[in-house]
Amino acid sequence: MLFLVRQDHAPHECPLESGGTEALHADPKDVEGIKVLAAYGSYAEHALYYVVETDEYDAITRFLMPALGRAHAVVTPVSQFMG
């Protein structure tokens, strides 16, 4: 299944000076069952977007675990309709 994940954080929690965006997610290579197809940032909004593929919702939780207590995530199942 495909999921669109929007992850945002408050400006005072911005990881820019403390590890960058990588501080807000696990390395996908270390998370069994997840494939990150695309990742985008809207830095003025302090938001990151991931398109991920997984058959296991818990894999998304493991992927986002480093941001627990620092960021908010909305996970939406999606379908491809172009391309």
C-alpha positions as CSV (number, residue, x, y, z in Angstrom):
1,M,0.0,0.0,0.0
2,L,1.0,3.6,-0.6
3,F,0.8,6.3,2.1
4,L,1.4,10.0,2.1
5,V,2.9,11.1,5.4
6,R,3.0,14.8,6.4
7,Q,5.2,15.4,9.3
8,D,5.4,18.9,10.8
9,H,7.1,20.5,13.8
10,A,7.0,23.8,15.6
11,P,9.7,26.3,14.6
12,H,11.4,25.9,18.0
13,E,11.7,22.2,17.4
14,C,13.3,22.6,14.0
15,P,16.1,20.1,13.4
16,L,18.0,22.3,11.0
17,E,20.8,23.1,13.5
18,S,20.7,19.7,15.2
19,G,21.0,16.9,12.7
20,G,18.8,18.1,9.8
21,T,15.7,16.4,8.6
22,E,17.4,13.0,9.2
23,A,16.8,13.6,12.9
24,L,13.0,13.3,12.3
25,H,13.0,9.8,10.9
26,A,14.9,6.5,10.9
27,D,17.1,5.5,8.1
28,P,14.7,3.6,5.8
29,K,17.4,0.9,5.2
30,D,17.1,0.1,8.9
31,V,13.3,-0.2,9.0
32,E,12.1,-3.5,7.8
33,G,9.0,-3.4,5.6
34,I,9.1,0.2,4.4
35,K,10.2,1.8,1.1
36,V,10.4,5.6,0.8
37,L,9.5,6.4,-2.8
38,A,9.8,10.2,-2.4
39,A,10.5,12.8,0.2
40,Y,9.9,16.6,0.0
41,G,10.3,19.5,2.3
42,S,8.3,22.7,2.7
43,Y,10.8,24.4,5.0
44,A,8.8,27.7,5.4
45,E,6.0,25.6,6.8
46,H,8.3,23.4,8.9
47,A,6.8,20.3,7.1
48,L,8.1,17.2,5.5
49,Y,6.2,14.9,3.1
50,Y,7.0,11.3,2.4
51,V,5.5,8.9,0.0
52,V,6.1,5.5,1.4
53,E,5.2,1.9,0.4
54,T,4.5,-0.7,3.0
55,D,2.1,-3.5,3.8
56,E,2.6,-3.0,7.5
57,Y,1.4,0.2,9.2
58,D,3.8,-0.4,12.1
59,A,6.7,0.1,9.7
60,I,5.6,3.7,9.3
61,T,5.6,4.1,13.1
62,R,9.1,2.7,13.3
63,F,10.2,5.0,10.5
64,L,8.9,8.1,12.3
65,M,9.9,7.0,15.9
66,P,12.9,9.4,16.1
67,A,10.5,12.4,15.9
68,L,8.3,11.2,18.7
69,G,7.6,14.1,21.1
70,R,9.2,16.5,18.6
71,A,6.9,16.4,15.5
72,H,3.3,15.6,14.5
73,A,2.5,13.2,11.6
74,V,-0.6,12.6,9.5
75,V,-0.6,9.3,7.6
76,T,-3.0,9.0,4.7
77,P,-3.4,5.9,2.5
78,V,-3.3,7.0,-1.2
79,S,-3.6,5.6,-4.7
80,Q,-1.6,6.5,-7.8
81,F,-3.8,8.0,-10.5
82,M,-1.2,9.5,-13.0
83,G,1.9,8.1,-14.4
